[in-house]
Amino acid sequence: MTDDNRLRSFIIDNKALFWYINPAKLDDISLSFLTETILNYGDLKTVKELFNIVGTKNVAESFFFSLKIERNNYFPDVANYFSLYFKKYV
């Protein structure tokens, strides 16, 4: 299974987290939005799966890019935890 297919399958498997998005638009989810949603609302298994599919480095880059935006939607505890995590392990 290619990474694109794995990512699409991952999004569909976790579509409950994207309940407010038209199912026809699930393929249009950006990496930054996907990262934000999974880190904020996903469980440990889902976060690990995101890291495996996209790569921990890519998730970290997307995360830090979003943090630079004045108005990001990360929960403060999530932003703090993953800032420490990525600085240590990536």
Backbone hydrogen bonds, N-H to C=O, Kabsch-Sander energy under -0.5 kcal/mol:
donor,donor_aa,acceptor,acceptor_aa,energy
6,R,2,T,-2.7
7,L,3,D,-2.8
8,R,4,D,-2.4
9,S,5,N,-2.6
10,F,6,R,-2.4
11,I,7,L,-2.5
12,I,8,R,-2.4
13,D,9,S,-2.7
14,N,10,F,-1.3
15,K,12,I,-1.5
17,L,14,N,-2.1
18,F,15,K,-1.2
19,W,16,A,-1.0
21,I,18,F,-2.2
25,K,22,N,-2.5
26,L,23,P,-1.1
28,D,25,K,-1.7
29,I,26,L,-1.2
34,L,30,S,-2.7
35,T,31,L,-3.0
36,E,32,S,-2.3
37,T,33,F,-2.5
38,I,34,L,-2.7
39,L,35,T,-2.8
40,N,36,E,-2.1
41,Y,37,T,-2.8
42,G,37,T,-0.5
42,G,38,I,-2.2
47,V,43,D,-2.4
48,K,44,L,-2.6
49,E,45,K,-2.1
50,L,46,T,-2.3
51,F,47,V,-2.3
52,N,48,K,-2.2
53,I,49,E,-2.3
54,V,50,L,-2.7
55,G,50,L,-0.7
55,G,51,F,-1.4
59,V,55,G,-2.3
60,A,56,T,-2.6
61,E,57,K,-2.5
62,S,58,N,-2.3
63,F,59,V,-2.6
64,F,60,A,-2.9
65,F,61,E,-2.2
66,S,62,S,-2.1
67,L,63,F,-2.0
68,K,64,F,-1.3
69,I,65,F,-0.7
69,I,66,S,-0.8
72,N,70,E,-0.6
79,A,75,F,-2.9
80,N,76,P,-2.3
81,Y,77,D,-2.5
82,F,78,V,-2.6
83,S,79,A,-1.7
84,L,80,N,-2.1
85,Y,81,Y,-2.7
86,F,82,F,-2.7
87,K,83,S,-1.9
88,K,84,L,-1.6
89,Y,85,Y,-2.7
90,V,86,F,-2.1
